[in-house]
Amino acid sequence: MIRIAFVLFLLLVSAGLPAQEVRQPNIVIIFADDLGYGDIEGYGAPYSTPNFLALEKEGMKFTSFYAQPQCSPSRAALMTGCYPQRVGIPWVVGPEGPSWTKLTSTIGLNPDEKTLPEILKEVNYTTGIIGKWHLGHHPANLPTRHGFDMYFGLPYSNDMWPPNSSDYPDLPLLENETVIEKNPDQTQLTKRYTERAISFITENKSKPFFLYVAHAMPHVPIYASEKFKGKSGKGLYTDVVQEMDWSTGEIMKTLKKLNIDKNTIFIFTSDNGPWLSYGNHAGSAAHLREGKATTFEGGVRVPFIVRWPGHIQPGSSSHAVAALFDLLPTVADITNGRLSANVIDGKSILPLFLGKSKESPREVHYYFQINELQAVRKGKWKLHFPHGYEHVAQAGINGARGKTEMLTIELSLFDLDNDPAELNNVASSYPEVVDELKLLGSEFRLKMDEQKRKPASLVRD
C-alpha cells in the first residue's frame, strides 16, 4: 500500500508546495483501565458519556476490537505490535508484594523490543506518556528508556499499594524517572492527568507528537474528584467513567482550540474487560460473556473509536476483527515509520480506517490467557479449547472483592455473528470447522514456542 505520508508528499508537490511543509499527523491514544464493552454510551451504557459519543459520531467505531485479558499483556501488545507471549509479558508485572508477585517483580519490557514511540522518534515525533505504564518499574524498564521523551504517572496498577496489601511498597508517582509523590491522592489522578495532557499538547503544538494517556481508572480502587463524585446519581463507577469522558472532552477541546484536531489521529480504547468480581465498582461487558482475566468475549472485546478528520468517515463503523497489536504497524504505515526486524503479529488496519476494506488483514485471531492458548477465531467462528476460567459466584460491593469459583469449558464452537454471548455450543454440528481451528491453534502454538523472546529480567534495585 502507498503510505499516507508519501501520498501527502505527492499532493503537496503537485500543488507547488515545498516538501518540508508536509506535517505528519499527531497521534493521541486514550487508554482506559478495566473499562468494559458496555461502559460508554455508544456501546450500550445506560448513562450519558457525551464526549465519547461525539468521538464516535465524528469517527469510526469498531465492534470486534480485542485487547488481552489483563493489564500488562495489553500494554505489551500496544507497545510492541505483538502477542504479549511473544515478548515475555504474558502476565501482570509490578512491585514485589503478595506471594503471587514474586516471579514477576523483576520483569520488564526488553530493551531489544522496538516500541511504538521508538518508531515515531525515528520520524521526528515528540513522545509523551501520562498515566499507567505497567511494563516494568525498575529504572531500566521505565517509559523514558523505551522511546518516550516525558513521563508523568504511576508505573503500575493503582491497587498495588499498602491500603490493598501491607506487602506492597508505597505507590510512587513519577515525573520521568523521579518519584515526586508517594501514595498520591487518587481522587485527583484523572484531573491531574488531563491537565498534563493539555500542557503536553500545548507545548508541542507546532510539531508532530504522540501522546499516550493511560488512565488509572476505572481499575479498582475507583475514585472521582469532588466535581464528579455523586453527580451521576448512578453510583461511583458511573461518576468515574463520566470524569474520564470529561477528560476526553477537555483534550479534544484543546486540539480544536489550537486548530490541530484535523491533523490528529485520536483513539480511545480499553486494556481489557470489566473486573466483574468487584460488583458495583466494576463495569459491564454488555451482552458479552464473562469479564477480565478470561478469554471469553467479555474479557477481551473492548470499545475502540478512532477519529481522523478528512480520512475517516464520520459516524462509520467496522465489524472487522482488529486488536491492540495492530496499532503499531498501522501507525508505522501512516507515518512511514520503520518496523522492527523482529517478528511482530500486528497488521496495518489503515484500509479499515480509510474505508477501503471491510475485511480484517488478519485471517485468524488467537486468545491467550498467560501462556495458554485457550481459543481461536476465524471469521465468525470461535473455538474454545478445554480450559479452566475464573467465574464470579458472588459479586462484591463498594470496593470489596466478591467470591469466585473455577469452572471449566469443554471443546466449544461458537458462531459470534449470531451468538456473541457464547452460549450455544455448535461444535457437534460443524466438525469440519472444529478440525480446521484445532489445526490452526496447534500450528500457532508450536510456532509461538519457537519464536518467543525474553523480557528484561533485573536484579532487584
C-alpha positions, -999 to 999 in steps of 0.1 A, spaced: 0 0 0 12 35 -8 16 52 26 -2 83 37 29 103 42 40 97 6 6 105 -8 6 138 11 41 145 -4 29 139 -39 -2 161 -34 19 190 -20 45 188 -47 18 187 -74 3 218 -57 36 236 -59 42 235 -21 77 226 -7 80 190 7 93 203 40 58 217 47 43 182 49 32 178 85 28 143 99 -4 137 119 -3 139 156 -14 108 174 -33 107 207 -43 74 224 -66 74 254 -64 41 272 -89 32 299 -82 5 325 -108 -22 330 -134 -4 311 -160 -29 298 -175 -32 263 -208 -18 277 -194 11 297 -198 40 273 -229 54 257 -223 44 221 -217 8 232 -249 5 253 -241 22 287 -274 33 304 -259 67 312 -245 97 293 -209 99 281 -214 128 256 -177 132 247 -172 95 238 -205 97 219 -192 128 200 -160 110 192 -180 81 178 -201 104 156 -170 121 143 -151 90 137 -152 52 134 -165 27 159 -151 -9 160 -173 -37 173 -148 -66 172 -117 -50 187 -95 -71 210 -73 -64 240 -57 -90 262 -72 -104 294 -50 -83 318 -32 -50 321 5 -56 314 -2 -80 285 -24 -55 267 2 -27 272 29 -50 258 7 -57 228 1 -20 222 38 -10 226 54 -39 205 28 -49 179 30 -85 193 10 -110 213 24 -104 247 35 -141 250 59 -134 222 77 -107 241 78 -123 275 50 -103 292 21 -128 294 11 -118 329 9 -89 352 42 -73 363 47 -49 392 65 -44 425 72 -72 450 42 -76 473 19 -105 479 33 -140 471 19 -141 435 42 -111 426 75 -128 434 81 -142 399 72 -110 380 86 -82 403 119 -81 384 104 -84 349 101 -56 324 99 -50 287 131 -60 269 150 -30 255 156 -51 224 119 -47 216 112 -18 192 83 1 207 56 24 191 72 56 204 107 45 192 93 40 157 78 75 159 110 91 173 128 79 142 104 100 121 108 131 143 79 128 167 79 142 202 65 115 225 49 116 259 31 92 282 8 103 310 -6 76 334 -1 39 339 29 22 323 29 -13 338 57 -28 317 84 -27 344 90 -2 373 128 -6 375 148 23 361 159 4 330 123 -6 322 106 28 326 90 45 295 118 70 292 140 41 283 116 28 257 111 59 234 91 84 255 105 119 259 85 125 290 65 105 316 41 115 344 22 88 362 21 56 381 44 28 370 19 1 376 -17 -5 388 -33 18 414 -42 -11 437 -6 -22 441 -2 -1 473 -3 -5 511 -40 0 516 -46 -31 495 -18 -52 510 8 -43 536 32 -63 515 33 -36 488 57 -7 490 44 29 487 28 37 454 51 61 435 40 89 413 68 96 388 80 126 368 102 110 342 123 87 364 120 106 397 95 98 424 77 131 432 50 117 455 41 86 473 6 72 476 -9 102 458 -45 113 462 -62 92 437 -93 113 436 -71 138 417 -55 115 392 -79 118 363 -78 156 367 -40 158 370 -35 135 340 -59 157 320 -40 189 329 -7 173 320 -21 161 287 -33 196 278 1 210 287 19 185 266 -3 192 236 1 230 240 39 228 244 42 206 213 15 221 190 39 232 163 55 197 157 43 162 153 36 145 186 25 112 201 6 114 233 -4 82 252 -28 89 281 -32 57 302 -58 63 329 -57 47 363 -94 44 362 -118 26 363 -95 0 377 -102 -6 414 -99 12 438 -120 37 419 -120 74 427 -137 105 413 -129 141 421 -153 163 441 -166 178 408 -179 144 397 -183 123 429 -220 116 434 -230 137 404 -242 109 381 -268 97 405 -259 62 394 -230 53 417 -193 59 420 -184 37 390 -205 59 367 -191 91 383 -156 78 374 -165 70 338 -181 103 334 -150 121 347 -130 102 321 -155 113 295 -149 149 306 -112 143 304 -115 131 268 -136 162 260 -110 186 275 -82 170 255 -103 173 223 -112 209 231 -75 217 234 -68 202 200 -96 222 184 -86 254 202 -51 250 188 -65 242 154 -47 209 152 -75 184 157 -80 179 119 -44 167 117 -47 144 148 -55 107 149 -75 104 181 -80 69 195 -100 57 226 -100 21 239 -95 -1 269 -70 -27 281 -94 -55 289 -130 -62 301 -145 -53 334 -133 -68 367 -167 -83 375 -159 -96 410 -160 -60 422 -197 -57 416 -209 -21 417 -173 -9 415 -169 -28 382 -183 -21 347 -203 -41 322 -194 -63 293 -229 -57 280 -242 -88 262 -208 -105 261 -198 -134 284 -176 -131 315 -150 -103 321 -114 -95 328 -89 -124 331 -109 -146 308 -107 -152 271 -145 -151 266 -156 -120 246 -164 -101 277 -128 -103 289 -111 -92 258 -135 -74 234 -134 -37 242 -146 -3 229 -125 12 202 -131 45 185 -108 64 161 -112 99 148 -92 114 119 -110 142 100 -106 141 63 -96 104 63 -121 85 84 -158 88 75 -177 103 104 -203 80 120 -188 50 104 -183 16 119 -162 -16 113 -171 -51 123 -137 -65 112 -115 -82 137 -87 -59 149 -65 -58 180 -42 -36 201 -11 -51 184 -24 -38 151 -20 -2 161 18 -2 159 20 -14 123 -9 9 114 9 40 128 41 29 110 21 27 78 6 61 82 39 78 92 63 58 70 79 45 102 103 16 102 92 -16 118 114 -39 139 134 -66 123 118 -89 149 87 -109 141 55 -90 150 19 -102 150 0 -70 141 -12 -60 107 -19 -25 94 -56 -17 97 -53 16 78 -75 2 50 -103 -2 76 -98 33 88 -100 47 53 -130 26 43 -110 9 16 -117 -25 30 -142 -42 53 -121 -73 59 -96 -78 87 -60 -81 74 -55 -109 99 -74 -141 90 -71 -157 124 -71 -143 159 -57 -162 189 -68 -158 225 -41 -164 252 -45 -164 290 -10 -161 304 8 -188 283 -21 -210 275 -38 -207 241 -74 -210 250 -93 -200 219 -91 -193 182 -113 -171 160 -116 -172 122 -143 -152 107 -175 -157 127 -163 -189 142 -146 -191 177 -133 -223 191 -125 -227 228 -101 -254 237 -109 -271 271 -97 -248 298 -105 -235 333 -116 -200 340 -125 -178 370 -162 -171 373 -178 -147 397 -201 -166 421 -210 -136 442 -201 -100 432 -185 -77 458 -199 -44 469 -184 -9 475 -148 -19 467 -148 -53 483 -139 -82 460 -166 -109 457 -163 -147 456 -151 -165 425 -150 -201 415 -131 -221 390 -152 -235 362 -142 -253 330 -154 -252 294 -152 -282 271 -142 -280 235 -168 -255 222 -175 -238 190 -195 -205 188 -209 -185 159 -201 -150 171 -222 -133 144 -253 -149 159 -242 -158 194 -217 -131 207 -226 -142 242 -210 -176 236 -240 -196 249 -247 -221 222 -220 -247 216 -224 -259 180 -192 -280 178 -212 -312 170 -229 -296 141 -197 -282 124 -169 -309 129 -150 -296 99 -148 -261 114 -136 -276 147 -109 -296 129 -97 -265 110 -95 -243 141 -79 -270 161 -52 -274 135 -46 -236 133 -43 -234 171 -18 -263 172 4 -249 144 4 -214 160 13 -228 194 43 -246 180 54 -215 160 50 -192 190 71 -216 212 99 -214 186 98 -177 183 92 -164 218 116 -137 230 126 -130 266 117 -100 288 142 -80 306 149 -96 340 168 -75 365 184 -79 399 163 -60 424 174 -24 430 
